[in-house]
Every structure is written in C-alpha cells, then in structure tokens.
Amino acid sequence: MTTTEGVIKYQLDYTPTPPLPHEQVREINAWRKIMYLLQLIGQHPDRYGGYGFGNISRRIDGPCFVISGTQTGHLPELTAAHYATVVACDPAQNRLIGEGPIRPSSESLTHGTVYALDAGVQWVIHAHSPHIWRHAEALGLPLTAADVPYGSPELAVEVERLFRDTEVAALGIFAMGGHEDGIIAFGRTADEAGGVMLTYLSRAFQLDT
C-alpha cells in the first residue's frame, strides 16, 4: 500500500500484530512524554498545517526498531498500542516493512538511515524545534540541504553525506534544512540522545536573548 503523511508518499508493507510488552516501551514512552511536554513532539492547529510532528525510536536488534506510531502526535500519553516495529527500511526505495498495532510514520525512513549508518546508535529522536532550527548554523549543527524534503530517498543520501563529511557522528545531532524546524538527535542511550537535544535547546534559548 501507499501511505501519505502531508505530501510525502512511501511504500509500506504492514502486518497488524499485538502490542509489545509494556516493559519494552517503558523507557521510550518516558522520553516521548518529555519531548511532548517540551512541545518538541506533538500536534497543534497553528503549526505545520495541523499535522502531527516528531517522534522517537529505539533499536531492537540489527535493523529493527520500535517507533511511535503515525497520527499519535496529539496524544499527551501513549501506551504500548501506540508503538510500531519497523522490521526493514529501504530509504532508497522509499519502502518500509512494519508491524504492530499501529502503522509507523514515514519519518521512520530517516530513523532507519541513521541506524544503518552507525551500528552504535540505539536511540533516535526527531523533534521540531523552531529555536534550535533557527540557530542551527550559529550552533554549528550539520545541516541537510534546504531543497531536500523529509521522508525522501534524497534525504537518506543527505544524511549519508553528513556522516561522511561532517562531525555529526560525534555531535549526535543535525538539522534538516528542507524540513521546517526538523532536528534529529541520536545516541547510544536514551539519556544520551535526549541529553543532546536538551543541551542544544538550552544553547538556542541563550541565543534568543
């Protein structure tokens, strides 16, 4: 089937399956709540045409990862029923294979690219921060090209370029030039990925004053 979020289309092979055990989503759910409370993940009628924004994932094994499901941005509290598992991800073909009680978001393509490029990465957070995004260059963040939209094969190539030509692997964060307010942070642990996001949010707030 072809799924559309906003204007992005991707091929999704989806199999409905029961939710993961609560123990497997407890930590990711805690960090998702933090991102929601900070308005880095969510949904608002005055932002991005009313579409939900941002999500969070964690690697399970190899290329497989758990990610917050599509159309969950408006929910302040998630349960295991709101998480999908991406079994395989092929950004070059704009194709996902997913399972779970809910479909994964098209943003899964970017998450999958980061996991494929760095075997040490276990967590990825895709947030929407006007503050960090506006100051991306001043903060020294690697930046994907402005003419490349999210959820596209071209973005996967851009992320590969960042890992090849910049210090993004050491920084654990980059901005998406063609995706308004889009920021990706990643790390070996949830604390590492979340900590990077919060550190740069603090630095961006200082530049606002």
Secondary structure as UniProt FT lines:
FT   STRAND          2..5
FT   TURN            6..7
FT   STRAND          8..16
FT   HELIX           22..37
FT   TURN            38..39
FT   TURN            45..46
FT   HELIX           48..50
FT   STRAND          55..61
FT   TURN            62..63
FT   STRAND          64..69
FT   TURN            70..71
FT   TURN            73..74
FT   HELIX           80..82
FT   STRAND          83..90
FT   HELIX           91..93
FT   STRAND          95..100
FT   TURN            106..107
FT   HELIX           108..117
FT   TURN            119..120
FT   STRAND          123..128
FT   HELIX           130..134
FT   TURN            135..140
FT   STRAND          143..144
FT   TURN            146..147
FT   TURN            150..151
FT   HELIX           153..165
FT   HELIX           168..171
FT   STRAND          173..176
FT   TURN            177..178
FT   TURN            180..181
FT   STRAND          182..187
FT   HELIX           190..208
//
